[in-house]
Amino acid sequence: MSQQHISSAFDRDLEAVQALVVKMGGMVEQQILDAAEALESRDEELAQRVRKQDKAIDALEEQINEEAARIIALRAPVSRDLRLTLSVIKIAASLERAGDYAKNIAKRTQILMDAPAVEGSPKAIRRMAQAVEGMLKDVLDAYIQRDPQLARDVRDRDVEVDQMYNALFREFLTYMMEDPRNITPCMHLHFIAKNIERMGDHATSIAEQVIYLVTGETPDEERPKQSSVISMDSTEK
């Protein structure tokens, strides 16, 4: 087989698996928005749909990994082609984790259905979720367009999400101090906000992957990060 035929076959295989990554990204974007909408509107049915949809995202990640492994086995890519192939695995992993966080938000939303409402917080959380969804949309565009500058812009925007999270944490702390009845709902809302902040971290990780993919170098400068008011890991599954 000629080198040209091998190259054409690799390009076709890669385009197919990258299309799966974009599909997965779109699903995760919708999950983020739906989870935030379910929280604000107290829509238990929508929250349940978000939880169920996570299985489809997990299945898509598995399919992407299998296709990427097949490409490596059959085409034996090297150098930049290998970076391209490995990138789909890493990006899919970040998307899957973001999807898990959306599922976690839906779980806590269902728990909050019977709890007293914390005024203004669901709207603030929804704004934070919309900011992260915008980061994810733009970083996927950067991936498809091989645009390192757009990826850097997404990376820089993560600090805004951190600032939103810190502001929400202070707000929840105030509510809990004012009325002990707010402690339980505010703790759940805090973990929801933390889940969204983690989604922003995964969008940033994808941005760094795009930069490496296009330039062959990881960003030299330290990732912009707003100091968190609390160190609390929410890695529930």
C-alpha positions as CSV (number, residue, x, y, z in Angstrom):
1,M,0.0,0.0,0.0
2,S,1.4,3.4,-0.9
3,Q,2.2,6.0,1.7
4,Q,-0.5,8.3,0.2
5,H,-3.2,5.6,0.7
6,I,-2.0,5.0,4.3
7,S,-2.2,8.7,5.0
8,S,-5.7,9.0,3.4
9,A,-7.0,6.1,5.5
10,F,-5.5,7.6,8.7
11,D,-7.2,11.0,7.9
12,R,-10.5,9.3,7.3
13,D,-10.3,7.3,10.5
14,L,-9.2,10.4,12.5
15,E,-12.0,12.5,11.1
16,A,-14.5,9.9,12.1
17,V,-13.3,9.6,15.7
18,Q,-13.0,13.4,16.0
19,A,-16.6,13.7,14.9
20,L,-17.5,11.4,17.9
21,V,-15.6,13.8,20.2
22,V,-17.5,16.8,18.9
23,K,-20.8,14.8,19.4
24,M,-19.8,14.0,22.9
25,G,-18.9,17.6,23.6
26,G,-22.3,18.8,22.4
27,M,-24.0,16.3,24.7
28,V,-21.9,17.4,27.7
29,E,-22.7,21.1,26.9
30,Q,-26.4,20.3,27.0
31,Q,-26.0,18.4,30.2
32,I,-24.5,21.4,31.9
33,L,-27.3,23.7,30.8
34,D,-30.0,21.2,31.6
35,A,-28.6,20.5,35.1
36,A,-28.5,24.2,35.9
37,E,-32.0,24.7,34.5
38,A,-33.3,21.7,36.6
39,L,-31.8,23.3,39.7
40,E,-33.3,26.7,39.1
41,S,-36.7,25.6,38.1
42,R,-36.8,22.6,40.6
43,D,-37.6,20.3,37.6
44,E,-37.2,16.8,39.0
45,E,-38.0,15.2,35.7
46,L,-35.3,17.2,33.9
47,A,-32.8,16.3,36.6
48,Q,-33.6,12.6,36.2
49,R,-33.1,12.9,32.4
50,V,-29.7,14.4,33.1
51,R,-28.8,11.5,35.3
52,K,-29.9,8.9,32.7
53,Q,-28.2,10.7,29.8
54,D,-24.8,10.3,31.5
55,K,-24.8,6.6,30.5
56,A,-24.8,7.6,26.8
57,I,-21.9,9.9,27.4
58,D,-19.9,7.1,29.1
59,A,-20.7,4.8,26.2
60,L,-19.5,7.4,23.7
61,E,-16.2,7.8,25.6
62,E,-15.7,4.0,25.4
63,Q,-16.4,4.0,21.7
64,I,-13.9,6.9,21.2
65,N,-11.2,5.0,23.1
66,E,-11.8,1.8,21.1
67,E,-11.6,3.7,17.8
68,A,-8.5,5.5,18.8
69,A,-6.9,2.2,19.9
70,R,-7.8,0.7,16.6
71,I,-6.2,3.6,14.7
72,I,-3.0,3.2,16.7
73,A,-2.9,-0.6,16.1
74,L,-3.7,-0.4,12.3
75,R,-2.0,2.8,11.2
76,A,0.9,3.0,13.7
77,P,0.9,6.8,13.7
78,V,4.1,8.6,14.8
79,S,5.0,12.2,15.7
80,R,2.2,14.7,15.1
81,D,-0.2,12.0,13.9
82,L,0.3,10.2,17.2
83,R,-0.4,13.4,19.1
84,L,-3.6,13.8,17.1
85,T,-4.8,10.3,17.9
86,L,-3.9,10.5,21.6
87,S,-5.6,13.9,21.9
88,V,-9.1,12.4,21.3
89,I,-8.6,10.0,24.2
90,K,-7.5,12.8,26.5
91,I,-10.2,15.2,25.4
92,A,-12.9,12.5,25.7
93,A,-11.7,11.7,29.3
94,S,-12.1,15.4,30.2
95,L,-15.6,15.5,28.6
96,E,-16.6,12.4,30.4
97,R,-15.6,13.8,33.8
98,A,-17.5,17.0,33.1
99,G,-20.5,14.9,32.3
100,D,-20.1,13.2,35.6
101,Y,-20.2,16.5,37.4
102,A,-23.4,17.4,35.6
103,K,-24.9,14.1,36.8
104,N,-23.8,14.9,40.3
105,I,-25.6,18.3,40.1
106,A,-28.8,16.5,39.0
107,K,-28.5,14.2,42.0
108,R,-28.2,17.0,44.5
109,T,-31.0,18.9,42.7
110,Q,-33.3,16.0,43.4
111,I,-32.3,16.0,47.1
112,L,-33.0,19.8,47.3
113,M,-36.5,19.5,46.0
114,D,-38.0,19.4,49.5
115,A,-35.5,21.8,51.1
116,P,-36.2,25.5,51.6
117,A,-35.0,27.7,48.7
118,V,-31.9,29.8,49.1
119,E,-32.8,33.1,47.5
120,G,-30.8,34.0,44.4
121,S,-28.4,31.1,44.6
122,P,-29.9,28.9,41.8
123,K,-29.7,31.9,39.4
124,A,-26.1,32.6,40.3
125,I,-25.2,29.0,39.8
126,R,-26.9,29.0,36.4
127,R,-24.9,32.0,35.3
128,M,-21.7,30.1,36.4
129,A,-22.8,27.0,34.5
130,Q,-23.5,29.1,31.4
131,A,-20.0,30.6,31.6
132,V,-18.5,27.1,31.8
133,E,-20.7,25.9,28.9
134,G,-19.4,28.8,26.9
135,M,-15.8,27.8,27.7
136,L,-16.5,24.2,26.6
137,K,-18.1,25.3,23.4
138,D,-15.2,27.6,22.5
139,V,-12.5,25.1,23.4
140,L,-14.2,22.5,21.1
141,D,-14.2,25.0,18.3
142,A,-10.5,25.7,19.0
143,Y,-9.9,21.9,18.7
144,I,-11.7,21.6,15.4
145,Q,-10.2,24.7,14.0
146,R,-6.7,24.0,15.5
147,D,-6.8,27.5,17.0
148,P,-4.3,27.9,19.8
149,Q,-5.2,31.5,20.5
150,L,-8.9,30.6,21.1
151,A,-7.7,27.8,23.4
152,R,-5.5,30.3,25.3
153,D,-8.5,32.6,25.7
154,V,-10.6,29.7,27.2
155,R,-7.7,29.0,29.5
156,D,-7.6,32.6,30.7
157,R,-11.4,32.6,31.3
158,D,-11.1,29.9,34.0
159,V,-10.2,32.6,36.6
160,E,-13.6,34.2,36.1
161,V,-15.3,30.9,37.0
162,D,-13.1,30.6,40.1
163,Q,-14.2,34.1,41.1
164,M,-17.9,33.1,40.7
165,Y,-17.3,30.1,42.9
166,N,-15.6,32.0,45.6
167,A,-18.3,34.6,45.7
168,L,-21.0,31.9,45.9
169,F,-19.1,30.2,48.8
170,R,-19.0,33.4,50.8
171,E,-22.7,33.9,50.1
172,F,-23.6,30.4,51.3
173,L,-21.5,30.9,54.4
174,T,-23.4,34.0,55.2
175,Y,-26.8,32.3,54.8
176,M,-25.7,29.4,57.0
177,M,-24.6,31.8,59.8
178,E,-27.8,33.7,59.6
179,D,-30.1,30.7,59.9
180,P,-29.1,27.1,60.8
181,R,-32.0,25.9,58.6
182,N,-30.0,27.0,55.6
183,I,-27.0,24.7,56.4
184,T,-28.1,21.6,54.6
185,P,-29.4,23.3,51.4
186,C,-26.3,25.6,51.3
187,M,-23.9,22.6,51.7
188,H,-25.6,20.9,48.7
189,L,-25.5,24.1,46.7
190,H,-21.8,24.6,47.6
191,F,-21.0,21.1,46.2
192,I,-23.0,22.0,43.1
193,A,-21.0,25.2,42.6
194,K,-17.8,23.2,43.2
195,N,-18.8,20.7,40.5
196,I,-19.2,23.5,38.0
197,E,-15.8,24.9,39.0
198,R,-14.3,21.5,38.3
199,M,-16.0,21.5,34.9
200,G,-14.2,24.8,34.1
201,D,-10.9,23.0,35.1
202,H,-11.6,20.3,32.6
203,A,-12.4,22.8,29.8
204,T,-9.1,24.4,30.7
205,S,-7.3,21.0,30.4
206,I,-8.8,20.6,27.0
207,A,-7.5,24.0,26.0
208,E,-4.0,23.1,27.1
209,Q,-4.3,19.9,25.1
210,V,-5.3,21.9,22.0
211,I,-2.3,24.2,22.5
212,Y,0.0,21.2,22.8
213,L,-1.6,19.5,19.8
214,V,-1.1,22.6,17.5
215,T,2.3,23.9,18.8
216,G,3.9,20.7,20.2
217,E,4.5,22.6,23.4
218,T,2.7,22.9,26.7
219,P,1.9,26.5,27.9
220,D,5.0,27.9,29.7
221,E,3.1,30.3,31.9
222,E,1.3,29.0,35.0
223,R,-2.4,28.5,34.5
224,P,-4.3,31.6,35.8
225,K,-6.1,30.6,38.9
226,Q,-8.1,32.6,41.5
227,S,-7.2,31.6,45.0
228,S,-10.0,29.5,46.4
229,V,-11.6,30.5,49.7
230,I,-11.8,26.8,50.5
231,S,-9.9,23.7,49.6
232,M,-12.6,21.1,49.2
233,D,-12.5,18.3,46.7
234,S,-15.9,17.2,45.3
235,T,-15.0,14.1,43.3
236,E,-18.2,12.2,43.8
237,K,-19.2,9.7,41.1
